[in-house]
Amino acid sequence: MASDIRSALTLLSQTCALSIAAITTKSDAQELPLTTLRADFISLLSVLYSNTTKLSIALNPSKPAYSAALLPLKDLVSHSSTLASNASLFLPRVHGRALTAEVHSTAKSVLTALQELAHAHLALLTHPTTPTPTPTTTVDAAAPGPRPKNGNDVYLAKTGVVHELISQAKANPPDGLSVTNLIAVRKRWREHTEIIDDAVAVLGIEADPPDDDDGNGFDDGWHDPELDSDPGEQSPEQIALAKTLLSIVERTSALFHDVRGALLPPLRAPAQTPPNALLDDLLDSAPPLVAAVDNLATQIYGAPDDPSSLHESRDSFARALTSVAIAVKAFWKGKEDTRPASKKGSRAYFVEQFAQLNAAVEALQWTIIT
């Protein structure tokens, strides 16, 4: 019986690998309703969750029940392949690029975790370990506290990974698998915004470094009296640049928040959903600007006698900013918006904000302090 289980686990591992490779957009696929595709996808994940639980309970090394593992293994092989087929039916041009990418990523992550679980069970069959007191259910495996690291812990951990990935995808919106492309874009845009917010926090510290001469006589033990100065001490020019960059990145963060609020409305908003093409183009414009923000923030560690790096980062930021501005303005193509620039979220408002931010970036340079 153990040999049959070994063969079935090997087949499951191979099926997962083939299924991962097969997840791709089928250009000739039939256009199916998003609600139907998503419901089927979630149902398949539920079946995989259930059979993963059954498999790991049946193959508990302390008391294996090989005959009980055959049926869940058969179902896992079948439904792993079906999950990949379902994921491939999501079409970027129909259902949105962001949502399709999220579905593909979720499916690949679950199948990869399932493949690793199969490997863990195979390892236990090949090299059984001395069993330690093991929970009778996989839910108990997540209980806090240190546990001995052996083969038992590996298969329990791998089971937990599969469960966690599926639970995340099945969570209620907006935390679970996105219901629409708008939600998928909004979710990713929030992630980009958080990265920029992190840069704001770092620059805030660099722009206002703590005063070492605070008179409290505190010695953290790191100071070397033989050194005349702290090699990590910022120069006045670096602090000045950090303050300027902080203003620029703060405005970039505010702009990202404004875009999310005005163009990527939450579920409760009654406004008509923008076309997927506009949403996807907007999202695609974000990563280069986020990378440019990160690159620009690192310039505070440079020196004013070599401004070329700052100039390159500045120009890269300006180009990326232009791409985002174009993607934002496209939301008003063929539409009239008479609201003034003082009205947040209006076309005139974004035109003015982008122009002001671009002017601030173009003026960016080292300031020599004497």
C-alpha positions in Angstrom: 0.0 0.0 0.0 2.9 2.4 0.8 4.2 2.0 -2.8 0.7 3.0 -4.1 0.8 6.1 -2.0 4.3 6.9 -3.1 3.2 6.6 -6.8 0.1 8.8 -6.1 2.2 11.5 -4.4 4.7 11.5 -7.2 1.8 11.9 -9.7 0.4 14.8 -7.6 3.8 16.5 -7.6 4.2 16.1 -11.4 0.6 17.3 -12.0 1.2 20.4 -9.9 4.4 21.2 -11.9 2.6 20.7 -15.2 -0.4 22.7 -14.0 1.7 25.6 -13.0 3.4 25.7 -16.4 0.0 25.5 -18.1 -1.4 28.6 -16.4 -1.4 31.1 -19.2 -3.8 33.3 -21.1 -5.6 31.3 -23.8 -6.2 33.7 -26.6 -8.9 31.4 -28.1 -10.7 30.7 -24.8 -14.4 31.2 -24.6 -15.4 34.5 -22.9 -17.2 33.4 -19.7 -18.8 35.7 -17.1 -16.5 36.8 -14.4 -18.9 35.9 -11.6 -19.1 32.3 -12.9 -15.3 31.9 -13.4 -14.6 33.3 -9.9 -17.2 31.2 -8.2 -15.7 28.1 -9.9 -12.2 29.1 -8.9 -13.2 29.6 -5.2 -15.1 26.2 -5.3 -12.0 24.5 -6.6 -9.9 26.0 -3.8 -12.4 24.8 -1.2 -12.1 21.2 -2.6 -8.3 21.4 -2.5 -8.4 22.7 1.1 -10.7 19.8 2.2 -8.7 17.1 0.4 -5.4 18.5 1.7 -6.7 18.2 5.2 -7.9 14.6 4.6 -4.5 13.7 3.1 -2.4 15.0 5.9 -4.6 13.4 8.5 -4.5 10.1 6.7 -0.7 10.3 6.3 0.0 11.3 9.9 3.3 9.5 10.5 2.4 8.5 14.0 -0.6 6.5 12.7 -0.8 6.4 8.9 -4.0 5.2 7.2 -2.8 4.6 3.7 -6.1 3.3 2.3 -7.8 6.6 3.5 -5.2 8.7 1.6 -5.9 7.3 -1.9 -9.2 9.0 -2.6 -8.0 12.6 -1.5 -4.8 12.1 -3.5 -6.9 11.2 -6.6 -9.1 14.2 -6.0 -6.1 16.5 -5.5 -4.5 15.4 -8.8 -7.8 15.9 -10.7 -8.7 19.3 -9.2 -5.1 20.7 -9.4 -5.3 20.3 -13.1 -8.8 21.8 -13.2 -7.7 24.8 -11.1 -5.0 25.6 -13.7 -7.6 25.3 -16.5 -10.0 27.6 -14.7 -7.3 30.2 -14.1 -6.4 30.2 -17.8 -9.9 31.1 -18.7 -9.5 34.6 -17.1 -8.8 36.9 -20.0 -6.9 40.2 -19.6 -8.8 41.9 -22.4 -12.1 40.8 -20.9 -11.7 40.5 -17.2 -8.8 42.9 -16.8 -5.0 42.4 -16.6 -4.7 43.1 -12.9 -7.4 40.6 -11.9 -6.1 38.0 -14.3 -2.6 38.4 -12.9 -3.9 38.0 -9.4 -5.8 34.9 -10.2 -2.8 33.4 -12.0 -0.5 34.3 -9.0 -3.0 32.8 -6.5 -3.3 29.5 -8.5 0.5 29.2 -8.9 1.1 29.8 -5.2 -1.5 27.2 -4.1 -0.2 24.6 -6.6 3.4 25.3 -5.6 2.5 24.8 -1.9 0.6 21.6 -2.7 3.6 20.3 -4.6 5.9 21.0 -1.6 3.4 19.2 0.6 3.6 16.2 -1.7 7.4 16.3 -1.4 7.1 16.4 2.4 4.9 13.3 2.5 7.2 11.5 0.1 10.2 12.3 2.3 8.4 10.8 5.3 7.6 7.7 3.3 11.2 7.3 2.2 12.9 8.3 5.5 10.4 7.9 8.4 11.3 9.8 11.5 10.7 9.0 15.1 7.3 10.4 15.7 6.8 13.0 18.3 3.4 13.8 20.0 1.5 15.1 17.0 -1.9 16.8 16.8 -4.7 14.7 15.5 -5.8 17.6 13.3 -3.9 20.0 11.2 -5.7 22.9 12.9 -4.0 22.0 16.2 -0.6 22.2 14.4 -0.8 26.0 14.4 -0.9 26.1 18.2 1.8 28.5 19.6 4.9 27.2 21.3 8.1 25.6 20.2 8.0 22.2 18.5 10.8 19.7 17.7 11.9 20.1 14.1 11.6 16.8 12.2 9.7 15.4 9.3 6.4 15.6 11.2 6.8 19.3 11.6 7.6 19.8 7.9 4.5 18.1 6.6 2.3 20.0 9.2 3.9 23.3 8.2 3.4 22.6 4.5 -0.2 21.7 5.1 -0.6 25.0 7.0 0.8 26.9 4.0 -1.7 25.4 1.6 -4.5 26.2 4.1 -3.4 29.7 4.6 -3.1 30.6 0.9 -6.6 29.2 0.2 -8.0 31.0 3.3 -6.6 34.2 2.1 -8.1 33.8 -1.4 -11.5 32.9 0.1 -11.6 35.8 2.6 -14.3 38.4 2.2 -13.7 41.3 -0.1 -11.6 43.3 -0.4 -9.1 41.1 1.4 -9.7 37.9 -0.5 -9.4 37.2 -4.2 -10.6 40.4 -6.0 -14.2 40.4 -7.2 -13.5 42.8 -10.0 -10.6 44.2 -11.9 -11.2 47.6 -10.2 -10.7 46.0 -6.8 -7.6 44.2 -8.0 -6.1 47.5 -9.3 -7.2 49.4 -6.1 -5.5 46.7 -4.0 -2.2 46.9 -6.0 -2.3 50.7 -6.0 -2.6 50.7 -2.2 0.5 48.5 -2.1 2.4 51.0 -4.2 1.2 53.8 -2.1 2.4 52.1 1.1 5.9 51.8 -0.4 6.0 55.5 -1.1 4.7 56.2 2.4 7.6 54.1 3.8 10.0 56.4 1.8 8.3 59.4 3.4 9.0 57.9 6.9 12.7 57.2 6.1 13.2 60.7 4.7 11.5 62.2 7.6 14.1 60.7 9.9 17.0 61.7 7.6 15.7 65.3 7.3 15.6 65.7 11.0 18.4 63.7 12.5 18.6 63.5 16.3 20.9 65.9 18.1 23.8 63.9 19.5 24.8 66.8 21.7 21.7 66.6 23.9 23.6 66.9 27.2 22.3 63.6 28.7 25.7 62.0 28.7 24.3 58.7 27.3 26.8 56.3 25.9 25.5 53.4 23.9 28.9 51.7 23.8 29.4 52.1 20.1 31.4 55.4 20.1 35.1 55.0 19.4 37.0 57.8 21.2 39.9 57.5 18.7 37.6 58.6 15.9 37.3 62.4 15.5 33.7 62.1 14.1 30.9 59.6 13.4 31.5 58.3 9.9 27.7 58.0 9.5 27.1 61.6 10.4 25.2 63.5 7.8 26.6 66.6 6.2 24.5 69.8 6.1 24.1 69.4 2.4 22.7 65.9 2.8 20.2 67.1 5.4 19.2 69.9 3.2 18.7 67.5 0.3 16.7 65.1 2.5 14.3 68.0 3.4 13.8 68.8 -0.2 13.2 65.2 -1.1 10.9 64.7 1.8 8.7 67.5 0.4 8.7 65.9 -3.1 8.0 62.4 -1.9 5.2 63.6 0.5 3.5 65.3 -2.5 3.9 62.1 -4.5 2.3 60.1 -1.7 -0.6 62.6 -1.4 -1.0 62.4 -5.2 -1.2 58.5 -5.0 -3.8 58.8 -2.3 -5.8 61.3 -4.3 -5.8 59.1 -7.4 -7.0 56.1 -5.4 -9.8 58.1 -3.8 -10.9 59.8 -7.0 -10.3 57.2 -9.8 -10.4 53.9 -7.9 -13.6 54.2 -5.8 -14.3 51.6 -3.1 -17.0 49.0 -3.3 -19.7 51.3 -1.7 -19.2 54.0 -4.3 -22.2 54.2 -6.7 -20.1 55.6 -9.6 -19.8 53.6 -12.8 -16.7 51.4 -12.9 -14.0 52.7 -15.3 -13.1 50.5 -18.3 -10.5 47.8 -17.6 -8.1 49.3 -20.1 -7.9 52.6 -18.2 -7.5 50.9 -14.9 -4.8 48.5 -16.1 -2.9 51.3 -17.8 -3.0 53.4 -14.7 -1.7 50.5 -12.6 1.1 49.7 -15.1 2.3 53.3 -14.8 2.9 53.1 -11.1 5.8 50.7 -10.6 8.4 52.9 -12.5 7.4 55.9 -10.4 7.6 53.9 -7.2 11.1 52.7 -8.2 12.1 56.2 -9.0 11.0 57.4 -5.6 13.2 54.7 -4.0 16.1 55.6 -6.2 15.6 59.3 -5.5 15.5 58.8 -1.7 18.9 57.1 -1.8 20.6 60.2 -3.2 20.8 61.7 0.3 23.8 59.4 0.8 25.6 60.9 -2.1 27.8 64.0 -2.2 27.3 67.4 -3.9 30.7 67.2 -5.6 29.2 64.5 -7.9 25.7 65.6 -8.8 25.4 63.3 -11.8 23.6 60.5 -9.9 21.1 62.9 -8.5 20.4 64.4 -11.9 19.9 60.9 -13.4 17.5 60.0 -10.6 15.7 63.3 -11.0 15.2 62.8 -14.7 14.0 59.2 -14.2 11.5 60.4 -11.7 10.2 63.1 -14.1 9.8 60.6 -16.9 7.9 58.2 -14.7 5.7 61.0 -13.3 4.8 62.0 -16.9 3.6 58.4 -17.6 1.4 58.4 -14.5 0.0 61.9 -15.4 -0.9 60.6 -18.9 -2.7 57.6 -17.5 -4.6 59.7 -15.0 -5.7 62.3 -17.7 -6.9 59.4 -19.9 -9.8 59.0 -17.5 -11.3 62.2 -18.8 -10.7 61.5 -22.5 -13.8 62.5 -24.4 -15.4 63.9 -21.2 -15.9 67.4 -19.9 -15.0 68.3 -16.3 -15.7 71.9 -15.5 -14.8 71.6 -11.8 -12.0 74.0 -10.8 -8.5 73.0 -9.7 -9.5 73.8 -6.1 -11.9 70.8 -6.3 -9.9 67.7 -5.2 -10.3 64.9 -7.7 -11.2 67.1 -10.7 -9.2 67.0 -13.9 -7.9 70.5 -13.4 -6.8 69.5 -9.9 -4.7 66.6 -11.1 -3.3 68.7 -14.0 -2.2 71.3 -11.4 -0.8 68.8 -8.9 1.3 67.0 -11.6 2.6 70.3 -12.9 3.6 71.5 -9.5 5.3 68.2 -8.6 7.1 68.1 -11.9 8.4 71.7 -11.4 9.7 70.8 -7.9 11.5 67.7 -9.3 13.1 69.6 -12.2 14.4 72.2 -9.7 16.0 69.5 -7.6 19.7 69.9 -7.0 22.4 69.9 -4.3 22.6 73.0 -2.2 26.1 74.0 -1.1 26.1 75.2 2.5 29.1 77.3 3.6 
